[in-house]
Amino acid sequence: MTAGRNVLFIVMDQFRADCAGTNAATGANSLAAAARMPNLDAFRENAVSFDRHYAVTSPCGPSRASLLTGLYAMTHRAVRNGTPLADGIANVATEARRSGYEPLLFGCTDAGPDPRGRHPRDPDLRSYERVMPGFREIVELRLAENFAWQGHLVSLGYDLPDYEQFFVPREFDPDRGPRPDDPAFYAREHSDTAFLTDAFLNAMGPRSRGNWFAHLTYLRPHPPLIAPEPYNRMFRAESMPPPNRMRSREAAAELHPFVAVSLERDLINGCVDGSRQPLDDADPEDVGTLRAVYLGLASEIDFHLGRVFAFLKETGQDDDTLIIVTADHGEMLGDHYLWGKDSFHDAAYHVPLIIRDPDHPEAFGTRVTAFTESVDVAPTILDWIGGQVPAAMDGRSLIPFLADPLGVPLHWRDHVYADLDFGEPDVPTVWQEVLGLPLREANLAIIREDRYKLVHFNGGLEPLLFDMHSDMAETRNLAGDPAHGGTLLRLTRKLLDHRMRHQDHRLSDMKLTPAGTVNLDN
């Protein structure tokens, strides 16, 4: 281990790329113009930004599994929240330990443990919000439980409601009832974001000597969409760019049966806890209000990231620390009349990635326009600390880009890939019921080039093909157009090639011979 080599790996939850000022297009009505992220902006000037960076799956559990293992969901197979991650899969923490690091966790990894070999009554099998092997949990911060934060609020004298009511506004005009932009009951200095940042700074102060690896994972701006003052009304509904959507929900539903079924769900009201009345996705004020609160939560994170960056500078560690800022996946935020991340649209996958490599200050302030994926983050960290990147990892190290942002490594990808499972093994989802899909056929795969994007559905559903140059908003399906038949065939073959190339390679590159095992060190 080389002295003075620290890693700070920061992950935000459900944070869209355009909120972080990423250049690459996310639609004509990007939130970038409305967002105010001064600390991320300043950080970007002293780092390298990856403008076309994409998560390879969603929701939280699968996406974090891919981030930390460097594997596509089709490889690690923890494909939904609650799906266990098999024992024995290497991840960035287990491999960093081989280089002498003890990866510290501040927040969550959403890793469901492998139930094989455990007693059925083991409490760890009752939640997927567990700690991925290799990490040492310093601060517990989990969306479904949040016991540490609750205890902190009690110590401050708060009279807590039941946790199910935590995110219902407590201060509102009684003449109109609660609204999503009414403030949370806790003060801004006591929010879960503030609590996590305080805990990180307190814990890392004594650890400023020697090498360290910290994984700092914020819960926001993940719903429920509620913010403490002043973030609840930092942005106004009327100032929000409208979402990218077609003229009506009916028109959007005609795009594909998957979309039609998606629109049957009451997605907008699933983003909030408590309101004067059901929110209306057709009401610009309701839509604008939720988008504004979302930006408020994102701005709150930006404020606390500023505290983290200042700590590193004040303690003289910023020039010894690899800093990575990214998100697990995106958020539709009303685009295409959809909320959440159960989608194939870019807004659900396009996320920020900003990396500060102190070894290459000459690259600070530059932008990378090549396609990168969330599976590249783990190999990058291991490469930077001088560790060995397991051959099984699907991603590739981004270190060459950090040294030369304008160059492109040999044989670099010209596309990004993602997949999404939208079935459940206990209670069938609405897609399974309406579309008649068994569990193993309720999934889709995406391959996106610079111009064209293919969405391939399992279960015999027709594909989607978009021209991302002329139809950035993804509203016109070209799959049935004979003029694009060649493109559809080419991308379908390319998708198949990609999946075949990235099958599980933990053992497949090895060979047992009389002289020993070939590629055993991989």
BELGI-V68873 format. One record per residue. N is the residue number from 1. RES is the residue in one small letter. SS is DSSP state (H for helix, E for strand, L for the rest). D_LAST is the distance of its C-alpha to the last C-alpha in whole Angstrom. Layout:
{{N:RES:SS:D_LAST} {N:RES:SS:D_LAST}}
This chain:
{{1:m:L:20} {2:t:L:22} {3:a:L:26} {4:g:L:27} {5:r:L:24} {6:n:E:25} {7:v:E:23} {8:l:E:26} {9:f:E:25} {10:i:E:28} {11:v:E:28} {12:m:E:31} {13:d:L:32} {14:q:L:34} {15:f:L:34} {16:r:E:35} {17:a:H:34} {18:d:H:38} {19:c:H:39} {20:a:H:36} {21:g:L:38} {22:t:L:35} {23:n:L:37} {24:a:L:35} {25:a:L:38} {26:t:L:38} {27:g:L:41} {28:a:L:45} {29:n:L:46} {30:s:L:43} {31:l:H:43} {32:a:H:42} {33:a:H:46} {34:a:L:47} {35:a:L:44} {36:r:L:45} {37:m:L:41} {38:p:H:42} {39:n:H:40} {40:l:H:37} {41:d:H:39} {42:a:H:39} {43:f:H:35} {44:r:H:35} {45:e:H:37} {46:n:L:35} {47:a:L:31} {48:v:E:30} {49:s:E:30} {50:f:E:28} {51:d:L:31} {52:r:L:29} {53:h:E:27} {54:y:E:27} {55:a:L:25} {56:v:L:24} {57:t:L:26} {58:s:L:28} {59:p:L:30} {60:c:H:29} {61:g:H:27} {62:p:H:24} {63:s:H:24} {64:r:H:23} {65:a:H:21} {66:s:H:19} {67:l:H:20} {68:l:H:18} {69:t:H:15} {70:g:L:15} {71:l:L:15} {72:y:L:18} {73:a:H:21} {74:m:H:21} {75:t:H:17} {76:h:H:18} {77:r:L:21} {78:a:L:23} {79:v:L:25} {80:r:L:29} {81:n:L:30} {82:g:L:30} {83:t:L:27} {84:p:L:25} {85:l:L:21} {86:a:L:19} {87:d:L:18} {88:g:L:15} {89:i:L:13} {90:a:L:12} {91:n:L:14} {92:v:H:15} {93:a:H:17} {94:t:H:15} {95:e:H:12} {96:a:H:15} {97:r:H:16} {98:r:L:14} {99:s:L:15} {100:g:L:19} {101:y:L:20} {102:e:L:22} {103:p:E:22} {104:l:E:26} {105:l:E:27} {106:f:E:30} {107:g:E:31} {108:c:L:29} {109:t:L:25} {110:d:L:27} {111:a:L:24} {112:g:L:26} {113:p:L:25} {114:d:L:24} {115:p:L:27} {116:r:L:26} {117:g:L:27} {118:r:L:29} {119:h:L:33} {120:p:L:34} {121:r:L:37} {122:d:L:34} {123:p:H:35} {124:d:H:31} {125:l:H:31} {126:r:H:34} {127:s:L:33} {128:y:L:30} {129:e:L:30} {130:r:L:28} {131:v:L:25} {132:m:L:22} {133:p:L:20} {134:g:L:19} {135:f:L:22} {136:r:E:25} {137:e:E:28} {138:i:E:31} {139:v:E:33} {140:e:E:33} {141:l:L:34} {142:r:L:34} {143:l:L:36} {144:a:L:38} {145:e:L:39} {146:n:L:39} {147:f:H:40} {148:a:H:39} {149:w:H:41} {150:q:H:44} {151:g:H:45} {152:h:H:45} {153:l:H:47} {154:v:H:49} {155:s:H:49} {156:l:L:51} {157:g:L:54} {158:y:L:53} {159:d:L:54} {160:l:L:51} {161:p:L:52} {162:d:L:50} {163:y:H:46} {164:e:H:47} {165:q:H:49} {166:f:L:47} {167:f:L:47} {168:v:L:51} {169:p:L:53} {170:r:L:55} {171:e:L:57} {172:f:L:59} {173:d:L:62} {174:p:L:64} {175:d:L:66} {176:r:L:63} {177:g:L:60} {178:p:L:57} {179:r:L:55} {180:p:L:51} {181:d:L:52} {182:d:L:54} {183:p:L:52} {184:a:L:50} {185:f:L:52} {186:y:L:50} {187:a:L:50} {188:r:H:48} {189:e:H:47} {190:h:H:46} {191:s:L:44} {192:d:H:40} {193:t:H:39} {194:a:H:41} {195:f:H:40} {196:l:H:37} {197:t:H:37} {198:d:H:40} {199:a:H:37} {200:f:H:34} {201:l:H:37} {202:n:H:38} {203:a:H:35} {204:m:H:33} {205:g:H:37} {206:p:L:36} {207:r:L:32} {208:s:L:33} {209:r:L:32} {210:g:L:29} {211:n:L:25} {212:w:L:25} {213:f:E:23} {214:a:E:26} {215:h:E:25} {216:l:E:29} {217:t:E:30} {218:y:L:33} {219:l:L:35} {220:r:L:37} {221:p:L:38} {222:h:L:37} {223:p:L:40} {224:p:L:43} {225:l:L:44} {226:i:L:47} {227:a:L:47} {228:p:L:49} {229:e:L:51} {230:p:L:51} {231:y:H:48} {232:n:H:50} {233:r:H:52} {234:m:L:51} {235:f:L:50} {236:r:L:53} {237:a:H:53} {238:e:H:55} {239:s:H:53} {240:m:L:50} {241:p:L:49} {242:p:L:49} {243:p:L:46} {244:n:L:45} {245:r:L:47} {246:m:L:49} {247:r:L:53} {248:s:L:53} {249:r:H:51} {250:e:H:52} {251:a:H:51} {252:a:H:47} {253:a:H:47} {254:e:L:48} {255:l:L:45} {256:h:L:43} {257:p:H:44} {258:f:H:41} {259:v:H:42} {260:a:H:46} {261:v:H:44} {262:s:H:43} {263:l:L:46} {264:e:L:48} {265:r:L:46} {266:d:L:48} {267:l:L:45} {268:i:H:47} {269:n:H:48} {270:g:H:45} {271:c:H:44} {272:v:L:47} {273:d:L:48} {274:g:L:52} {275:s:L:54} {276:r:L:58} {277:q:L:57} {278:p:L:55} {279:l:L:53} {280:d:L:54} {281:d:L:51} {282:a:L:54} {283:d:L:55} {284:p:H:54} {285:e:H:55} {286:d:H:53} {287:v:H:50} {288:g:H:51} {289:t:H:51} {290:l:H:48} {291:r:H:46} {292:a:H:48} {293:v:H:47} {294:y:H:43} {295:l:H:43} {296:g:H:45} {297:l:H:42} {298:a:H:40} {299:s:H:42} {300:e:H:42} {301:i:H:39} {302:d:H:39} {303:f:H:42} {304:h:H:39} {305:l:H:36} {306:g:H:39} {307:r:H:40} {308:v:H:36} {309:f:H:36} {310:a:H:39} {311:f:H:38} {312:l:H:35} {313:k:H:37} {314:e:H:40} {315:t:L:38} {316:g:L:36} {317:q:L:33} {318:d:H:32} {319:d:H:31} {320:d:H:29} {321:t:E:27} {322:l:E:25} {323:i:E:27} {324:i:E:26} {325:v:E:28} {326:t:E:28} {327:a:E:29} {328:d:L:27} {329:h:L:29} {330:g:L:33} {331:e:L:36} {332:m:L:39} {333:l:L:42} {334:g:L:44} {335:d:H:43} {336:h:H:44} {337:y:H:46} {338:l:L:43} {339:w:L:41} {340:g:L:38} {341:k:L:35} {342:d:L:35} {343:s:L:35} {344:f:L:34} {345:h:L:36} {346:d:H:34} {347:a:H:36} {348:a:H:33} {349:y:L:30} {350:h:E:31} {351:v:E:30} {352:p:L:30} {353:l:E:28} {354:i:E:29} {355:i:E:27} {356:r:E:28} {357:d:L:26} {358:p:H:28} {359:d:H:27} {360:h:H:28} {361:p:H:32} {362:e:H:33} {363:a:H:31} {364:f:L:33} {365:g:L:35} {366:t:E:33} {367:r:E:32} {368:v:E:29} {369:t:L:30} {370:a:L:27} {371:f:L:26} {372:t:E:23} {373:e:E:22} {374:s:L:21} {375:v:L:18} {376:d:H:17} {377:v:H:19} {378:a:H:16} {379:p:H:13} {380:t:H:17} {381:i:H:17} {382:l:H:14} {383:d:H:14} {384:w:H:18} {385:i:L:17} {386:g:L:15} {387:g:L:12} {388:q:L:8} {389:v:L:8} {390:p:L:6} {391:a:L:5} {392:a:L:8} {393:m:L:10} {394:d:L:13} {395:g:L:15} {396:r:L:15} {397:s:L:16} {398:l:L:19} {399:i:H:20} {400:p:H:21} {401:f:H:24} {402:l:H:25} {403:a:H:25} {404:d:L:27} {405:p:L:28} {406:l:L:30} {407:g:L:27} {408:v:L:25} {409:p:L:22} {410:l:L:21} {411:h:L:20} {412:w:L:21} {413:r:L:22} {414:d:L:26} {415:h:L:26} {416:v:E:25} {417:y:E:24} {418:a:E:25} {419:d:E:26} {420:l:E:29} {421:d:E:30} {422:f:L:34} {423:g:L:34} {424:e:L:35} {425:p:L:35} {426:d:L:38} {427:v:L:40} {428:p:L:40} {429:t:L:40} {430:v:H:43} {431:w:H:40} {432:q:H:40} {433:e:H:44} {434:v:H:45} {435:l:H:43} {436:g:L:42} {437:l:L:39} {438:p:L:37} {439:l:H:34} {440:r:H:31} {441:e:H:33} {442:a:L:34} {443:n:E:31} {444:l:E:31} {445:a:E:28} {446:i:E:29} {447:i:E:28} {448:r:E:30} {449:e:L:30} {450:d:L:33} {451:r:L:36} {452:y:E:35} {453:k:E:33} {454:l:E:33} {455:v:E:33} {456:h:E:32} {457:f:E:34} {458:n:L:33} {459:g:L:36} {460:g:L:38} {461:l:L:39} {462:e:L:40} {463:p:L:37} {464:l:E:38} {465:l:E:38} {466:f:E:39} {467:d:E:39} {468:m:L:38} {469:h:L:40} {470:s:L:44} {471:d:L:43} {472:m:L:41} {473:a:L:42} {474:e:L:41} {475:t:L:44} {476:r:L:44} {477:n:L:43} {478:l:L:43} {479:a:L:41} {480:g:L:44} {481:d:L:45} {482:p:H:46} {483:a:H:45} {484:h:H:42} {485:g:H:41} {486:g:H:39} {487:t:H:37} {488:l:H:36} {489:l:H:35} {490:r:H:33} {491:l:H:31} {492:t:H:31} {493:r:H:29} {494:k:H:27} {495:l:H:26} {496:l:H:25} {497:d:H:23} {498:h:H:21} {499:r:H:21} {500:m:H:20} {501:r:H:17} {502:h:L:16} {503:q:L:16} {504:d:L:13} {505:h:L:10} {506:r:L:8} {507:l:L:9} {508:s:L:11} {509:d:L:8} {510:m:L:8} {511:k:E:12} {512:l:E:14} {513:t:E:16} {514:p:L:19} {515:a:L:17} {516:g:E:14} {517:t:E:11} {518:v:E:9} {519:n:L:5} {520:l:L:5} {521:d:L:4} {522:n:L:0}}
